[in-house]
Amino acid sequence: MKWLREPLVHFMFIGASIYLLYGVFAESIPEADDKTIVVTAGEVEWMQTTWQKRWNRPPTGKEFDGLI
């Protein structure tokens, strides 16, 4: 029973307890579909603004589709 006094045993027990409690009480995260890319309206506006600043003109329809 001398091994019960070892700090490494205490460390391993505390670590396992934390891991177990996290597994029991953590909220599950819904899995995202790997094939879906979400572009917000703000990002679209930012892309258009950046394009206009760089090329001094608005993007054409084909260029805009390429941005998105």
PQR file with spaces between the fields and no chain letter, atoms N, CA, C, O and H, PARSE charges and radii, in Angstrom:
ATOM       1  N    MET     1       0.820   -1.205    0.000 -0.4000 1.5000
ATOM       2  CA   MET     1       0.000    0.000    0.000 -0.0000 2.0000
ATOM       3  C    MET     1       0.861    1.265    0.000  0.5500 1.7000
ATOM       4  O    MET     1       0.344    2.380    0.074 -0.5500 1.4000
ATOM       5  N    LYS     2       2.157    1.079   -0.082 -0.4000 1.5000
ATOM       6  CA   LYS     2       3.050    2.227   -0.117 -0.0000 2.0000
ATOM       7  C    LYS     2       2.861    3.038   -1.400  0.5500 1.7000
ATOM       8  O    LYS     2       3.083    4.249   -1.403 -0.5500 1.4000
ATOM       9  H    LYS     2       2.577    0.174   -0.142  0.4000 1.0000
ATOM      10  N    TRP     3       2.453    2.382   -2.486 -0.4000 1.5000
ATOM      11  CA   TRP     3       2.280    3.060   -3.770 -0.0000 2.0000
ATOM      12  C    TRP     3       1.137    4.057   -3.747  0.5500 1.7000
ATOM      13  O    TRP     3       1.089    4.952   -4.591 -0.5500 1.4000
ATOM      14  H    TRP     3       2.272    1.399   -2.484  0.4000 1.0000
ATOM      15  N    LEU     4       0.190    3.922   -2.777 -0.4000 1.5000
ATOM      16  CA   LEU     4      -0.914    4.879   -2.680 -0.0000 2.0000
ATOM      17  C    LEU     4      -0.447    6.271   -2.252  0.5500 1.7000
ATOM      18  O    LEU     4      -1.167    7.254   -2.421 -0.5500 1.4000
ATOM      19  H    LEU     4       0.229    3.195   -2.091  0.4000 1.0000
ATOM      20  N    ARG     5       0.749    6.342   -1.703 -0.4000 1.5000
ATOM      21  CA   ARG     5       1.286    7.633   -1.255 -0.0000 2.0000
ATOM      22  C    ARG     5       2.092    8.338   -2.343  0.5500 1.7000
ATOM      23  O    ARG     5       2.543    9.467   -2.148 -0.5500 1.4000
ATOM      24  H    ARG     5       1.334    5.543   -1.566  0.4000 1.0000
ATOM      25  N    GLU     6       2.271    7.695   -3.458 -0.4000 1.5000
ATOM      26  CA   GLU     6       3.065    8.268   -4.546 -0.0000 2.0000
ATOM      27  C    GLU     6       2.311    9.415   -5.223  0.5500 1.7000
ATOM      28  O    GLU     6       1.128    9.270   -5.534 -0.5500 1.4000
ATOM      29  H    GLU     6       1.904    6.778   -3.616  0.4000 1.0000
ATOM      30  N    PRO     7       2.976   10.551   -5.457 -0.5600 1.5000
ATOM      31  CA   PRO     7       2.331   11.671   -6.149  0.2800 2.0000
ATOM      32  C    PRO     7       1.887   11.320   -7.577  0.5500 1.7000
ATOM      33  O    PRO     7       0.886   11.851   -8.058 -0.5500 1.4000
ATOM      34  N    LEU     8       2.609   10.449   -8.240 -0.4000 1.5000
ATOM      35  CA   LEU     8       2.232   10.067   -9.589 -0.0000 2.0000
ATOM      36  C    LEU     8       0.882    9.364   -9.605  0.5500 1.7000
ATOM      37  O    LEU     8       0.095    9.565  -10.529 -0.5500 1.4000
ATOM      38  H    LEU     8       3.422   10.018   -7.849  0.4000 1.0000
ATOM      39  N    VAL     9       0.605    8.551   -8.605 -0.4000 1.5000
ATOM      40  CA   VAL     9      -0.689    7.871   -8.506 -0.0000 2.0000
ATOM      41  C    VAL     9      -1.789    8.901   -8.300  0.5500 1.7000
ATOM      42  O    VAL     9      -2.853    8.797   -8.911 -0.5500 1.4000
ATOM      43  H    VAL     9       1.245    8.388   -7.854  0.4000 1.0000
ATOM      44  N    HIS    10      -1.553    9.889   -7.454 -0.4000 1.5000
ATOM      45  CA   HIS    10      -2.537   10.953   -7.233 -0.0000 2.0000
ATOM      46  C    HIS    10      -2.787   11.730   -8.523  0.5500 1.7000
ATOM      47  O    HIS    10      -3.929   12.028   -8.874 -0.5500 1.4000
ATOM      48  H    HIS    10      -0.690    9.974   -6.957  0.4000 1.0000
ATOM      49  N    PHE    11      -1.706   12.050   -9.219 -0.4000 1.5000
ATOM      50  CA   PHE    11      -1.821   12.785  -10.473 -0.0000 2.0000
ATOM      51  C    PHE    11      -2.639   11.990  -11.496  0.5500 1.7000
ATOM      52  O    PHE    11      -3.526   12.543  -12.146 -0.5500 1.4000
ATOM      53  H    PHE    11      -0.778   11.807   -8.934  0.4000 1.0000
ATOM      54  N    MET    12      -2.345   10.715  -11.637 -0.4000 1.5000
ATOM      55  CA   MET    12      -3.070    9.872  -12.596 -0.0000 2.0000
ATOM      56  C    MET    12      -4.545    9.745  -12.211  0.5500 1.7000
ATOM      57  O    MET    12      -5.413    9.774  -13.083 -0.5500 1.4000
ATOM      58  H    MET    12      -1.624   10.266  -11.109  0.4000 1.0000
ATOM      59  N    PHE    13      -4.834    9.606  -10.925 -0.4000 1.5000
ATOM      60  CA   PHE    13      -6.218    9.495  -10.465 -0.0000 2.0000
ATOM      61  C    PHE    13      -6.991   10.779  -10.737  0.5500 1.7000
ATOM      62  O    PHE    13      -8.125   10.733  -11.215 -0.5500 1.4000
ATOM      63  H    PHE    13      -4.129    9.583  -10.216  0.4000 1.0000
ATOM      64  N    ILE    14      -6.386   11.922  -10.437 -0.4000 1.5000
ATOM      65  CA   ILE    14      -7.057   13.203  -10.674 -0.0000 2.0000
ATOM      66  C    ILE    14      -7.277   13.411  -12.178  0.5500 1.7000
ATOM      67  O    ILE    14      -8.353   13.848  -12.587 -0.5500 1.4000
ATOM      68  H    ILE    14      -5.465   11.959  -10.049  0.4000 1.0000
ATOM      69  N    GLY    15      -6.278   13.106  -12.999 -0.4000 1.5000
ATOM      70  CA   GLY    15      -6.412   13.247  -14.438 -0.0000 2.0000
ATOM      71  C    GLY    15      -7.507   12.356  -14.998  0.5500 1.7000
ATOM      72  O    GLY    15      -8.297   12.799  -15.831 -0.5500 1.4000
ATOM      73  H    GLY    15      -5.404   12.751  -12.667  0.4000 1.0000
ATOM      74  N    ALA    16      -7.564   11.107  -14.551 -0.4000 1.5000
ATOM      75  CA   ALA    16      -8.602   10.193  -15.017 -0.0000 2.0000
ATOM      76  C    ALA    16      -9.976   10.661  -14.576  0.5500 1.7000
ATOM      77  O    ALA    16     -10.947   10.522  -15.320 -0.5500 1.4000
ATOM      78  H    ALA    16      -6.921   10.748  -13.874  0.4000 1.0000
ATOM      79  N    SER    17     -10.071   11.215  -13.370 -0.4000 1.5000
ATOM      80  CA   SER    17     -11.356   11.720  -12.880 -0.0000 2.0000
ATOM      81  C    SER    17     -11.845   12.899  -13.712  0.5500 1.7000
ATOM      82  O    SER    17     -13.024   12.974  -14.059 -0.5500 1.4000
ATOM      83  H    SER    17      -9.283   11.328  -12.765  0.4000 1.0000
ATOM      84  N    ILE    18     -10.945   13.812  -14.028 -0.4000 1.5000
ATOM      85  CA   ILE    18     -11.320   14.969  -14.846 -0.0000 2.0000
ATOM      86  C    ILE    18     -11.765   14.511  -16.226  0.5500 1.7000
ATOM      87  O    ILE    18     -12.772   14.992  -16.745 -0.5500 1.4000
ATOM      88  H    ILE    18      -9.988   13.751  -13.746  0.4000 1.0000
ATOM      89  N    TYR    19     -11.029   13.592  -16.820 -0.4000 1.5000
ATOM      90  CA   TYR    19     -11.376   13.074  -18.142 -0.0000 2.0000
ATOM      91  C    TYR    19     -12.737   12.394  -18.110  0.5500 1.7000
ATOM      92  O    TYR    19     -13.541   12.592  -19.021 -0.5500 1.4000
ATOM      93  H    TYR    19     -10.211   13.201  -16.398  0.4000 1.0000
ATOM      94  N    LEU    20     -13.011   11.601  -17.084 -0.4000 1.5000
ATOM      95  CA   LEU    20     -14.286   10.905  -16.952 -0.0000 2.0000
ATOM      96  C    LEU    20     -15.433   11.903  -16.771  0.5500 1.7000
ATOM      97  O    LEU    20     -16.474   11.764  -17.413 -0.5500 1.4000
ATOM      98  H    LEU    20     -12.357   11.440  -16.344  0.4000 1.0000
ATOM      99  N    LEU    21     -15.255   12.904  -15.907 -0.4000 1.5000
ATOM     100  CA   LEU    21     -16.303   13.898  -15.684 -0.0000 2.0000
ATOM     101  C    LEU    21     -16.578   14.709  -16.948  0.5500 1.7000
ATOM     102  O    LEU    21     -17.729   15.037  -17.232 -0.5500 1.4000
ATOM     103  H    LEU    21     -14.410   13.017  -15.386  0.4000 1.0000
ATOM     104  N    TYR    22     -15.542   15.031  -17.700 -0.4000 1.5000
ATOM     105  CA   TYR    22     -15.735   15.762  -18.951 -0.0000 2.0000
ATOM     106  C    TYR    22     -16.537   14.916  -19.936  0.5500 1.7000
ATOM     107  O    TYR    22     -17.436   15.428  -20.604 -0.5500 1.4000
ATOM     108  H    TYR    22     -14.606   14.764  -17.468  0.4000 1.0000
ATOM     109  N    GLY    23     -16.225   13.653  -20.027 -0.4000 1.5000
ATOM     110  CA   GLY    23     -16.936   12.767  -20.931 -0.0000 2.0000
ATOM     111  C    GLY    23     -18.396   12.611  -20.567  0.5500 1.7000
ATOM     112  O    GLY    23     -19.239   12.451  -21.449 -0.5500 1.4000
ATOM     113  H    GLY    23     -15.495   13.237  -19.485  0.4000 1.0000
ATOM     114  N    VAL    24     -18.710   12.653  -19.279 -0.4000 1.5000
ATOM     115  CA   VAL    24     -20.086   12.468  -18.828 -0.0000 2.0000
ATOM     116  C    VAL    24     -20.902   13.751  -18.984  0.5500 1.7000
ATOM     117  O    VAL    24     -22.052   13.699  -19.419 -0.5500 1.4000
ATOM     118  H    VAL    24     -18.025   12.783  -18.563  0.4000 1.0000
ATOM     119  N    PHE    25     -20.325   14.893  -18.637 -0.4000 1.5000
ATOM     120  CA   PHE    25     -21.095   16.130  -18.565 -0.0000 2.0000
ATOM     121  C    PHE    25     -20.924   17.080  -19.749  0.5500 1.7000
ATOM     122  O    PHE    25     -21.662   18.062  -19.838 -0.5500 1.4000
ATOM     123  H    PHE    25     -19.391   14.936  -18.283  0.4000 1.0000
ATOM     124  N    ALA    26     -20.001   16.836  -20.640 -0.4000 1.5000
ATOM     125  CA   ALA    26     -19.783   17.752  -21.769 -0.0000 2.0000
ATOM     126  C    ALA    26     -20.929   17.628  -22.766  0.5500 1.7000
ATOM     127  O    ALA    26     -21.454   16.541  -23.003 -0.5500 1.4000
ATOM     128  H    ALA    26     -19.402   16.039  -20.567  0.4000 1.0000
ATOM     129  N    GLU    27     -21.305   18.772  -23.345 -0.4000 1.5000
ATOM     130  CA   GLU    27     -22.353   18.789  -24.356 -0.0000 2.0000
ATOM     131  C    GLU    27     -21.773   18.270  -25.667  0.5500 1.7000
ATOM     132  O    GLU    27     -20.635   18.577  -26.023 -0.5500 1.4000
ATOM     133  H    GLU    27     -20.878   19.655  -23.153  0.4000 1.0000
ATOM     134  N    SER    28     -22.552   17.501  -26.359 -0.4000 1.5000
ATOM     135  CA   SER    28     -22.076   16.998  -27.635 -0.0000 2.0000
ATOM     136  C    SER    28     -22.168   18.094  -28.692  0.5500 1.7000
ATOM     137  O    SER    28     -23.128   18.864  -28.719 -0.5500 1.4000
ATOM     138  H    SER    28     -23.477   17.252  -26.070  0.4000 1.0000
ATOM     139  N    ILE    29     -21.177   18.156  -29.548 -0.4000 1.5000
ATOM     140  CA   ILE    29     -21.112   19.155  -30.599 -0.0000 2.0000
ATOM     141  C    ILE    29     -21.663   18.520  -31.870  0.5500 1.7000
ATOM     142  O    ILE    29     -21.195   17.461  -32.286 -0.5500 1.4000
ATOM     143  H    ILE    29     -20.397   17.530  -29.526  0.4000 1.0000
ATOM     144  N    PRO    30     -22.654   19.159  -32.491 -0.5600 1.5000
ATOM     145  CA   PRO    30     -23.186   18.576  -33.727  0.2800 2.0000
ATOM     146  C    PRO    30     -22.112   18.568  -34.812  0.5500 1.7000
ATOM     147  O    PRO    30     -21.356   19.528  -34.963 -0.5500 1.4000
ATOM     148  N    GLU    31     -22.059   17.481  -35.555 -0.4000 1.5000
ATOM     149  CA   GLU    31     -21.059   17.358  -36.602 -0.0000 2.0000
ATOM     150  C    GLU    31     -21.458   18.196  -37.816  0.5500 1.7000
ATOM     151  O    GLU    31     -22.599   18.153  -38.275 -0.5500 1.4000
ATOM     152  H    GLU    31     -22.673   16.702  -35.433  0.4000 1.0000
ATOM     153  N    ALA    32     -20.507   18.943  -38.311 -0.4000 1.5000
ATOM     154  CA   ALA    32     -20.752   19.777  -39.491 -0.0000 2.0000
ATOM     155  C    ALA    32     -20.548   18.932  -40.747  0.5500 1.7000
ATOM     156  O    ALA    32     -19.708   18.034  -40.787 -0.5500 1.4000
ATOM     157  H    ALA    32     -19.580   18.977  -37.938  0.4000 1.0000
ATOM     158  N    ASP    33     -21.328   19.242  -41.751 -0.4000 1.5000
ATOM     159  CA   ASP    33     -21.156   18.565  -43.024 -0.0000 2.0000
ATOM     160  C    ASP    33     -19.887   19.098  -43.668  0.5500 1.7000
ATOM     161  O    ASP    33     -19.755   20.303  -43.882 -0.5500 1.4000
ATOM     162  H    ASP    33     -22.011   19.972  -41.719  0.4000 1.0000
ATOM     163  N    ASP    34     -18.964   18.219  -43.974 -0.4000 1.5000
ATOM     164  CA   ASP    34     -17.669   18.634  -44.505 -0.0000 2.0000
ATOM     165  C    ASP    34     -17.759   19.255  -45.892  0.5500 1.7000
ATOM     166  O    ASP    34     -16.802   19.882  -46.347 -0.5500 1.4000
ATOM     167  H    ASP    34     -19.070   17.240  -43.800  0.4000 1.0000
ATOM     168  N    LYS    35     -18.888   19.094  -46.570 -0.4000 1.5000
ATOM     169  CA   LYS    35     -19.003   19.586  -47.933 -0.0000 2.0000
ATOM     170  C    LYS    35     -19.748   20.909  -48.027  0.5500 1.7000
ATOM     171  O    LYS    35     -19.983   21.401  -49.131 -0.5500 1.4000
ATOM     172  H    LYS    35     -19.665   18.585  -46.200  0.4000 1.0000
ATOM     173  N    THR    36     -20.125   21.495  -46.900 -0.4000 1.5000
ATOM     174  CA   THR    36     -20.876   22.738  -46.901 -0.0000 2.0000
ATOM     175  C    THR    36     -19.981   23.891  -46.456  0.5500 1.7000
ATOM     176  O    THR    36     -19.363   23.831  -45.393 -0.5500 1.4000
ATOM     177  H    THR    36     -19.935   21.096  -46.003  0.4000 1.0000
ATOM     178  N    ILE    37     -19.914   24.927  -47.265 -0.4000 1.5000
ATOM     179  CA   ILE    37     -19.181   26.139  -46.920 -0.0000 2.0000
ATOM     180  C    ILE    37     -20.199   27.256  -46.800  0.5500 1.7000
ATOM     181  O    ILE    37     -20.968   27.505  -47.729 -0.5500 1.4000
ATOM     182  H    ILE    37     -20.416   24.976  -48.129  0.4000 1.0000
ATOM     183  N    VAL    38     -20.207   27.923  -45.670 -0.4000 1.5000
ATOM     184  CA   VAL    38     -21.165   28.991  -45.418 -0.0000 2.0000
ATOM     185  C    VAL    38     -20.465   30.332  -45.622  0.5500 1.7000
ATOM     186  O    VAL    38     -19.439   30.611  -45.002 -0.5500 1.4000
ATOM     187  H    VAL    38     -19.583   27.721  -44.915  0.4000 1.0000
ATOM     188  N    VAL    39     -21.037   31.158  -46.500 -0.4000 1.5000
ATOM     189  CA   VAL    39     -20.518   32.505  -46.756 -0.0000 2.0000
ATOM     190  C    VAL    39     -21.593   33.483  -46.318  0.5500 1.7000
ATOM     191  O    VAL    39     -22.693   33.493  -46.871 -0.5500 1.4000
ATOM     192  H    VAL    39     -21.871   30.931  -47.003  0.4000 1.0000
ATOM     193  N    THR    40     -21.278   34.301  -45.330 -0.4000 1.5000
ATOM     194  CA   THR    40     -22.257   35.243  -44.805 -0.0000 2.0000
ATOM     195  C    THR    40     -22.353   36.477  -45.700  0.5500 1.7000
ATOM     196  O    THR    40     -21.496   36.718  -46.550 -0.5500 1.4000
ATOM     197  H    THR    40     -20.385   34.292  -44.881  0.4000 1.0000
ATOM     198  N    ALA    41     -23.401   37.239  -45.490 -0.4000 1.5000
ATOM     199  CA   ALA    41     -23.603   38.471  -46.268 -0.0000 2.0000
ATOM     200  C    ALA    41     -22.462   39.455  -46.016  0.5500 1.7000
ATOM     201  O    ALA    41     -22.039   40.160  -46.931 -0.5500 1.4000
ATOM     202  H    ALA    41     -24.097   37.044  -44.799  0.4000 1.0000
ATOM     203  N    GLY    42     -21.972   39.507  -44.798 -0.4000 1.5000
ATOM     204  CA   GLY    42     -20.850   40.393  -44.481 -0.0000 2.0000
ATOM     205  C    GLY    42     -19.585   40.011  -45.229  0.5500 1.7000
ATOM     206  O    GLY    42     -18.832   40.878  -45.673 -0.5500 1.4000
ATOM     207  H    GLY    42     -22.316   38.934  -44.054  0.4000 1.0000
ATOM     208  N    GLU    43     -19.355   38.717  -45.366 -0.4000 1.5000
ATOM     209  CA   GLU    43     -18.176   38.266  -46.114 -0.0000 2.0000
ATOM     210  C    GLU    43     -18.304   38.594  -47.595  0.5500 1.7000
ATOM     211  O    GLU    43     -17.321   38.962  -48.238 -0.5500 1.4000
ATOM     212  H    GLU    43     -19.967   38.013  -45.006  0.4000 1.0000
ATOM     213  N    VAL    44     -19.516   38.462  -48.141 -0.4000 1.5000
ATOM     214  CA   VAL    44     -19.748   38.801  -49.549 -0.0000 2.0000
ATOM     215  C    VAL    44     -19.479   40.284  -49.773  0.5500 1.7000
ATOM     216  O    VAL    44     -18.835   40.670  -50.748 -0.5500 1.4000
ATOM     217  H    VAL    44     -20.315   38.164  -47.618  0.4000 1.0000
ATOM     218  N    GLU    45     -19.981   41.106  -48.861 -0.4000 1.5000
ATOM     219  CA   GLU    45     -19.761   42.556  -48.977 -0.0000 2.0000
ATOM     220  C    GLU    45     -18.282   42.886  -48.875  0.5500 1.7000
ATOM     221  O    GLU    45     -17.781   43.739  -49.608 -0.5500 1.4000
ATOM     222  H    GLU    45     -20.505   40.792  -48.069  0.4000 1.0000
ATOM     223  N    TRP    46     -17.583   42.214  -47.971 -0.4000 1.5000
ATOM     224  CA   TRP    46     -16.147   42.437  -47.808 -0.0000 2.0000
ATOM     225  C    TRP    46     -15.397   42.046  -49.078  0.5500 1.7000
ATOM     226  O    TRP    46     -14.483   42.756  -49.496 -0.5500 1.4000
ATOM     227  H    TRP    46     -17.990   41.521  -47.375  0.4000 1.0000
ATOM     228  N    MET    47     -15.773   40.920  -49.701 -0.4000 1.5000
ATOM     229  CA   MET    47     -15.117   40.489  -50.936 -0.0000 2.0000
ATOM     230  C    MET    47     -15.329   41.496  -52.060  0.5500 1.7000
ATOM     231  O    MET    47     -14.400   41.802  -52.808 -0.5500 1.4000
ATOM     232  H    MET    47     -16.516   40.343  -49.361  0.4000 1.0000
ATOM     233  N    GLN    48     -16.562   42.016  -52.180 -0.4000 1.5000
ATOM     234  CA   GLN    48     -16.847   43.003  -53.218 -0.0000 2.0000
ATOM     235  C    GLN    48     -16.065   44.285  -52.981  0.5500 1.7000
ATOM     236  O    GLN    48     -15.497   44.849  -53.917 -0.5500 1.4000
ATOM     237  H    GLN    48     -17.316   41.768  -51.573  0.4000 1.0000
ATOM     238  N    THR    49     -16.031   44.741  -51.753 -0.4000 1.5000
ATOM     239  CA   THR    49     -15.314   45.971  -51.411 -0.0000 2.0000
ATOM     240  C    THR    49     -13.822   45.813  -51.679  0.5500 1.7000
ATOM     241  O    THR    49     -13.188   46.709  -52.237 -0.5500 1.4000
ATOM     242  H    THR    49     -16.492   44.282  -50.993  0.4000 1.0000
ATOM     243  N    THR    50     -13.266   44.679  -51.282 -0.4000 1.5000
ATOM     244  CA   THR    50     -11.843   44.426  -51.510 -0.0000 2.0000
ATOM     245  C    THR    50     -11.535   44.385  -53.004  0.5500 1.7000
ATOM     246  O    THR    50     -10.516   44.918  -53.443 -0.5500 1.4000
ATOM     247  H    THR    50     -13.781   43.952  -50.828  0.4000 1.0000
ATOM     248  N    TRP    51     -12.409   43.757  -53.782 -0.4000 1.5000
ATOM     249  CA   TRP    51     -12.216   43.691  -55.235 -0.0000 2.0000
ATOM     250  C    TRP    51     -12.225   45.102  -55.838  0.5500 1.7000
ATOM     251  O    TRP    51     -11.375   45.441  -56.661 -0.5500 1.4000
ATOM     252  H    TRP    51     -13.236   43.325  -53.426  0.4000 1.0000
ATOM     253  N    GLN    52     -13.197   45.914  -55.415 -0.4000 1.5000
ATOM     254  CA   GLN    52     -13.309   47.274  -55.954 -0.0000 2.0000
ATOM     255  C    GLN    52     -12.096   48.114  -55.594  0.5500 1.7000
ATOM     256  O    GLN    52     -11.632   48.905  -56.416 -0.5500 1.4000
ATOM     257  H    GLN    52     -13.888   45.639  -54.747  0.4000 1.0000
ATOM     258  N    LYS    53     -11.572   47.960  -54.387 -0.4000 1.5000
ATOM     259  CA   LYS    53     -10.388   48.728  -53.996 -0.0000 2.0000
ATOM     260  C    LYS    53      -9.160   48.298  -54.787  0.5500 1.7000
ATOM     261  O    LYS    53      -8.320   49.125  -55.141 -0.5500 1.4000
ATOM     262  H    LYS    53     -11.949   47.317  -53.720  0.4000 1.0000
ATOM     263  N    ARG    54      -9.061   47.009  -55.060 -0.4000 1.5000
ATOM     264  CA   ARG    54      -7.888   46.506  -55.759 -0.0000 2.0000
ATOM     265  C    ARG    54      -7.919   46.806  -57.253  0.5500 1.7000
ATOM     266  O    ARG    54      -6.901   47.210  -57.816 -0.5500 1.4000
ATOM     267  H    ARG    54      -9.744   46.337  -54.772  0.4000 1.0000
ATOM     268  N    TRP    55      -9.071   46.617  -57.910 -0.4000 1.5000
ATOM     269  CA   TRP    55      -9.160   46.745  -59.362 -0.0000 2.0000
ATOM     270  C    TRP    55      -9.860   48.035  -59.823  0.5500 1.7000
ATOM     271  O    TRP    55      -9.972   48.280  -61.025 -0.5500 1.4000
ATOM     272  H    TRP    55      -9.898   46.289  -57.452  0.4000 1.0000
ATOM     273  N    ASN    56     -10.323   48.846  -58.888 -0.4000 1.5000
ATOM     274  CA   ASN    56     -10.987   50.115  -59.192 -0.0000 2.0000
ATOM     275  C    ASN    56     -12.224   49.938  -60.066  0.5500 1.7000
ATOM     276  O    ASN    56     -12.548   50.809  -60.873 -0.5500 1.4000
ATOM     277  H    ASN    56     -10.232   48.647  -57.912  0.4000 1.0000
ATOM     278  N    ARG    57     -12.912   48.815  -59.906 -0.4000 1.5000
ATOM     279  CA   ARG    57     -14.169   48.562  -60.607 -0.0000 2.0000
ATOM     280  C    ARG    57     -14.874   47.415  -59.892  0.5500 1.7000
ATOM     281  O    ARG    57     -14.232   46.605  -59.225 -0.5500 1.4000
ATOM     282  H    ARG    57     -12.649   48.107  -59.250  0.4000 1.0000
ATOM     283  N    PRO    58     -16.197   47.348  -60.033 -0.5600 1.5000
ATOM     284  CA   PRO    58     -16.908   46.220  -59.419  0.2800 2.0000
ATOM     285  C    PRO    58     -16.642   44.932  -60.200  0.5500 1.7000
ATOM     286  O    PRO    58     -16.370   44.983  -61.400 -0.5500 1.4000
ATOM     287  N    PRO    59     -16.716   43.791  -59.536 -0.5600 1.5000
ATOM     288  CA   PRO    59     -16.477   42.527  -60.244  0.2800 2.0000
ATOM     289  C    PRO    59     -17.631   42.191  -61.192  0.5500 1.7000
ATOM     290  O    PRO    59     -18.788   42.509  -60.917 -0.5500 1.4000
ATOM     291  N    THR    60     -17.297   41.545  -62.307 -0.4000 1.5000
ATOM     292  CA   THR    60     -18.339   41.071  -63.218 -0.0000 2.0000
ATOM     293  C    THR    60     -19.030   39.869  -62.577  0.5500 1.7000
ATOM     294  O    THR    60     -18.602   39.377  -61.533 -0.5500 1.4000
ATOM     295  H    THR    60     -16.357   41.287  -62.530  0.4000 1.0000
ATOM     296  N    GLY    61     -20.083   39.412  -63.203 -0.4000 1.5000
ATOM     297  CA   GLY    61     -20.809   38.276  -62.657 -0.0000 2.0000
ATOM     298  C    GLY    61     -19.944   37.038  -62.527  0.5500 1.7000
ATOM     299  O    GLY    61     -20.006   36.331  -61.522 -0.5500 1.4000
ATOM     300  H    GLY    61     -20.431   39.812  -64.051  0.4000 1.0000
ATOM     301  N    LYS    62     -19.133   36.775  -63.548 -0.4000 1.5000
ATOM     302  CA   LYS    62     -18.251   35.609  -63.515 -0.0000 2.0000
ATOM     303  C    LYS    62     -17.175   35.769  -62.443  0.5500 1.7000
ATOM     304  O    LYS    62     -16.855   34.818  -61.730 -0.5500 1.4000
ATOM     305  H    LYS    62     -19.083   37.350  -64.365  0.4000 1.0000
ATOM     306  N    GLU    63     -16.622   36.969  -62.334 -0.4000 1.5000
ATOM     307  CA   GLU    63     -15.602   37.224  -61.308 -0.0000 2.0000
ATOM     308  C    GLU    63     -16.201   37.111  -59.908  0.5500 1.7000
ATOM     309  O    GLU    63     -15.567   36.595  -58.988 -0.5500 1.4000
ATOM     310  H    GLU    63     -16.882   37.742  -62.913  0.4000 1.0000
ATOM     311  N    PHE    64     -17.432   37.602  -59.763 -0.4000 1.5000
ATOM     312  CA   PHE    64     -18.106   37.528  -58.471 -0.0000 2.0000
ATOM     313  C    PHE    64     -18.355   36.070  -58.071  0.5500 1.7000
ATOM     314  O    PHE    64     -18.164   35.701  -56.912 -0.5500 1.4000
ATOM     315  H    PHE    64     -17.947   38.021  -60.510  0.4000 1.0000
ATOM     316  N    ASP    65     -18.781   35.248  -59.029 -0.4000 1.5000
ATOM     317  CA   ASP    65     -18.966   33.819  -58.746 -0.0000 2.0000
ATOM     318  C    ASP    65     -17.648   33.173  -58.350  0.5500 1.7000
ATOM     319  O    ASP    65     -17.618   32.293  -57.489 -0.5500 1.4000
ATOM     320  H    ASP    65     -18.936   35.548  -59.971  0.4000 1.0000
ATOM     321  N    GLY    66     -16.570   33.601  -58.968 -0.4000 1.5000
ATOM     322  CA   GLY    66     -15.257   33.089  -58.618 -0.0000 2.0000
ATOM     323  C    GLY    66     -14.826   33.480  -57.221  0.5500 1.7000
ATOM     324  O    GLY    66     -14.148   32.716  -56.534 -0.5500 1.4000
ATOM     325  H    GLY    66     -16.594   34.316  -59.667  0.4000 1.0000
ATOM     326  N    LEU    67     -15.224   34.682  -56.798 -0.4000 1.5000
ATOM     327  CA   LEU    67     -14.896   35.107  -55.435 -0.0000 2.0000
ATOM     328  C    LEU    67     -15.589   34.236  -54.397  0.5500 1.7000
ATOM     329  O    LEU    67     -15.002   33.840  -53.390 -0.5500 1.4000
ATOM     330  H    LEU    67     -15.774   35.303  -57.356  0.4000 1.0000
ATOM     331  N    ILE    68     -16.838   33.958  -54.675 -0.4000 1.5000
ATOM     332  CA   ILE    68     -17.608   33.183  -53.706 -0.0000 2.0000
ATOM     333  C    ILE    68     -17.258   31.722  -53.825  0.5500 1.7000
ATOM     334  O    ILE    68     -17.801   30.896  -53.092 -0.5500 1.4000
ATOM     335  H    ILE    68     -17.314   34.280  -55.493  0.4000 1.0000
